[in-house]
Amino acid sequence: MNVYLNEFSVFIFDLDGCVYRNFSLYPGAKELINGLLNDDKKIYFLTNNSRDTSETIRKKLNEMGLNTDKIPIITMTEMIGKYLYEKNGASKILSVGSEELSAALQKEGHQLLTFDSEEICDFVVVGRDTEFTYEKLYTSTRFLTGKTKLVLVNPDFNHPGQEGENVPETGAIAAAIQAAAEITEISFVGKPNSYAYERILNEADVDVNQCVMIGDNPLTDIQGGASANMKTIWISHSKKFPQNLGIQPDITVHSMQELYEMYIANYFYYVEGVNKKGRVIP
């Protein structure tokens, strides 16, 4: 089955490892996103980032030269508080992560407990914590008794660094807590959880067949898009797709530049010699 990019009205992009790496846009990313906006496509940035807010990321992207004023940015830093409130109401939470994560949880009406608190909390919420210590590991383990649940902002074990190295992520920290606490029940709000995809569909007010998820991580971006019944595009960076997931991306490209070139080609060579704007193929 052929998948034509112009068939989609909503494009959902992962950010780190897809649109940019550290402080540099990938070649083709700016051109593709500007082209989609010019063609009146809706764009959403959906990131598993568990440290930064949408405005922090927006500033970063603008500094890279990408105008994001018309693009909603959805971060798991801000999404998890909404998720927990919708599911459980205002809760008592031990936050293991950045100051931005704690502020976002409080903004949604949750009560944050200090690490020396003797109160029983509802959730230990874990994000990427660059200041994670043995003391935090011990305290998190102490809180995880009774009905207290461990919830991850995102399940990623790592993300790509500037030189292609693996940078430890939320999942790596949570694995230590889970092992120390000897618990099996664990949940998360980030991709591949379908929660954020469902919010995008409601906001965009379109059928799922009009949406496509674009990302570089098979375990989060592609699996998440597939679980939401969306078409998916995998930016492979010349890697092999895992065979044990039981799914395949609908389109595989090596880079954003290749995807941009595919979009341009599709734009001028759409259906039976004529594209949507009526230009006949020579």
GIMO-V310105 format. One record per residue. N is the residue number from 1. RES is the residue in one small letter. SS is DSSP state (~ for helix, > for strand, _ for the rest). Layout:
# GIMO-V310105
n=N res=RES ss=SS
n=N res=RES ss=SS
This chain:
# GIMO-V310105
n=1 res=m ss=_
n=2 res=n ss=_
n=3 res=v ss=_
n=4 res=y ss=_
n=5 res=l ss=~
n=6 res=n ss=~
n=7 res=e ss=~
n=8 res=f ss=_
n=9 res=s ss=_
n=10 res=v ss=>
n=11 res=f ss=>
n=12 res=i ss=>
n=13 res=f ss=>
n=14 res=d ss=_
n=15 res=l ss=_
n=16 res=d ss=>
n=17 res=g ss=_
n=18 res=c ss=_
n=19 res=v ss=_
n=20 res=y ss=>
n=21 res=r ss=>
n=22 res=n ss=_
n=23 res=f ss=_
n=24 res=s ss=>
n=25 res=l ss=>
n=26 res=y ss=_
n=27 res=p ss=_
n=28 res=g ss=_
n=29 res=a ss=~
n=30 res=k ss=~
n=31 res=e ss=~
n=32 res=l ss=~
n=33 res=i ss=~
n=34 res=n ss=~
n=35 res=g ss=~
n=36 res=l ss=~
n=37 res=l ss=~
n=38 res=n ss=~
n=39 res=d ss=_
n=40 res=d ss=_
n=41 res=k ss=_
n=42 res=k ss=>
n=43 res=i ss=>
n=44 res=y ss=>
n=45 res=f ss=>
n=46 res=l ss=>
n=47 res=t ss=>
n=48 res=n ss=_
n=49 res=n ss=_
n=50 res=s ss=_
n=51 res=r ss=_
n=52 res=d ss=_
n=53 res=t ss=_
n=54 res=s ss=~
n=55 res=e ss=~
n=56 res=t ss=~
n=57 res=i ss=~
n=58 res=r ss=~
n=59 res=k ss=~
n=60 res=k ss=~
n=61 res=l ss=~
n=62 res=n ss=~
n=63 res=e ss=~
n=64 res=m ss=_
n=65 res=g ss=_
n=66 res=l ss=_
n=67 res=n ss=_
n=68 res=t ss=_
n=69 res=d ss=_
n=70 res=k ss=_
n=71 res=i ss=_
n=72 res=p ss=>
n=73 res=i ss=>
n=74 res=i ss=>
n=75 res=t ss=>
n=76 res=m ss=~
n=77 res=t ss=~
n=78 res=e ss=~
n=79 res=m ss=~
n=80 res=i ss=~
n=81 res=g ss=~
n=82 res=k ss=~
n=83 res=y ss=~
n=84 res=l ss=~
n=85 res=y ss=~
n=86 res=e ss=~
n=87 res=k ss=~
n=88 res=n ss=~
n=89 res=g ss=_
n=90 res=a ss=_
n=91 res=s ss=_
n=92 res=k ss=>
n=93 res=i ss=>
n=94 res=l ss=>
n=95 res=s ss=>
n=96 res=v ss=>
n=97 res=g ss=_
n=98 res=s ss=_
n=99 res=e ss=~
n=100 res=e ss=~
n=101 res=l ss=~
n=102 res=s ss=~
n=103 res=a ss=~
n=104 res=a ss=~
n=105 res=l ss=~
n=106 res=q ss=~
n=107 res=k ss=~
n=108 res=e ss=_
n=109 res=g ss=_
n=110 res=h ss=_
n=111 res=q ss=>
n=112 res=l ss=>
n=113 res=l ss=_
n=114 res=t ss=_
n=115 res=f ss=_
n=116 res=d ss=_
n=117 res=s ss=_
n=118 res=e ss=_
n=119 res=e ss=_
n=120 res=i ss=_
n=121 res=c ss=_
n=122 res=d ss=_
n=123 res=f ss=>
n=124 res=v ss=>
n=125 res=v ss=>
n=126 res=v ss=>
n=127 res=g ss=_
n=128 res=r ss=_
n=129 res=d ss=_
n=130 res=t ss=_
n=131 res=e ss=_
n=132 res=f ss=_
n=133 res=t ss=_
n=134 res=y ss=~
n=135 res=e ss=~
n=136 res=k ss=~
n=137 res=l ss=~
n=138 res=y ss=~
n=139 res=t ss=~
n=140 res=s ss=~
n=141 res=t ss=~
n=142 res=r ss=~
n=143 res=f ss=~
n=144 res=l ss=_
n=145 res=t ss=_
n=146 res=g ss=_
n=147 res=k ss=_
n=148 res=t ss=_
n=149 res=k ss=>
n=150 res=l ss=>
n=151 res=v ss=>
n=152 res=l ss=>
n=153 res=v ss=_
n=154 res=n ss=_
n=155 res=p ss=_
n=156 res=d ss=_
n=157 res=f ss=_
n=158 res=n ss=>
n=159 res=h ss=>
n=160 res=p ss=>
n=161 res=g ss=_
n=162 res=q ss=_
n=163 res=e ss=_
n=164 res=g ss=_
n=165 res=e ss=_
n=166 res=n ss=>
n=167 res=v ss=>
n=168 res=p ss=>
n=169 res=e ss=_
n=170 res=t ss=~
n=171 res=g ss=~
n=172 res=a ss=~
n=173 res=i ss=~
n=174 res=a ss=~
n=175 res=a ss=~
n=176 res=a ss=~
n=177 res=i ss=~
n=178 res=q ss=~
n=179 res=a ss=~
n=180 res=a ss=~
n=181 res=a ss=~
n=182 res=e ss=_
n=183 res=i ss=_
n=184 res=t ss=_
n=185 res=e ss=_
n=186 res=i ss=>
n=187 res=s ss=>
n=188 res=f ss=>
n=189 res=v ss=_
n=190 res=g ss=_
n=191 res=k ss=_
n=192 res=p ss=_
n=193 res=n ss=_
n=194 res=s ss=_
n=195 res=y ss=~
n=196 res=a ss=~
n=197 res=y ss=~
n=198 res=e ss=~
n=199 res=r ss=~
n=200 res=i ss=~
n=201 res=l ss=~
n=202 res=n ss=~
n=203 res=e ss=~
n=204 res=a ss=~
n=205 res=d ss=_
n=206 res=v ss=_
n=207 res=d ss=_
n=208 res=v ss=~
n=209 res=n ss=~
n=210 res=q ss=~
n=211 res=c ss=>
n=212 res=v ss=>
n=213 res=m ss=>
n=214 res=i ss=>
n=215 res=g ss=>
n=216 res=d ss=_
n=217 res=n ss=_
n=218 res=p ss=~
n=219 res=l ss=~
n=220 res=t ss=~
n=221 res=d ss=~
n=222 res=i ss=~
n=223 res=q ss=~
n=224 res=g ss=~
n=225 res=g ss=~
n=226 res=a ss=~
n=227 res=s ss=~
n=228 res=a ss=_
n=229 res=n ss=_
n=230 res=m ss=_
n=231 res=k ss=>
n=232 res=t ss=>
n=233 res=i ss=>
n=234 res=w ss=>
n=235 res=i ss=>
n=236 res=s ss=_
n=237 res=h ss=_
n=238 res=s ss=_
n=239 res=k ss=_
n=240 res=k ss=_
n=241 res=f ss=_
n=242 res=p ss=_
n=243 res=q ss=~
n=244 res=n ss=~
n=245 res=l ss=~
n=246 res=g ss=_
n=247 res=i ss=_
n=248 res=q ss=_
n=249 res=p ss=_
n=250 res=d ss=_
n=251 res=i ss=>
n=252 res=t ss=>
n=253 res=v ss=>
n=254 res=h ss=_
n=255 res=s ss=_
n=256 res=m ss=~
n=257 res=q ss=~
n=258 res=e ss=~
n=259 res=l ss=~
n=260 res=y ss=~
n=261 res=e ss=~
n=262 res=m ss=~
n=263 res=y ss=~
n=264 res=i ss=~
n=265 res=a ss=~
n=266 res=n ss=~
n=267 res=y ss=~
n=268 res=f ss=~
n=269 res=y ss=_
n=270 res=y ss=_
n=271 res=v ss=>
n=272 res=e ss=_
n=273 res=g ss=_
n=274 res=v ss=>
n=275 res=n ss=_
n=276 res=k ss=_
n=277 res=k ss=_
n=278 res=g ss=_
n=279 res=r ss=_
n=280 res=v ss=>
n=281 res=i ss=_
n=282 res=p ss=_
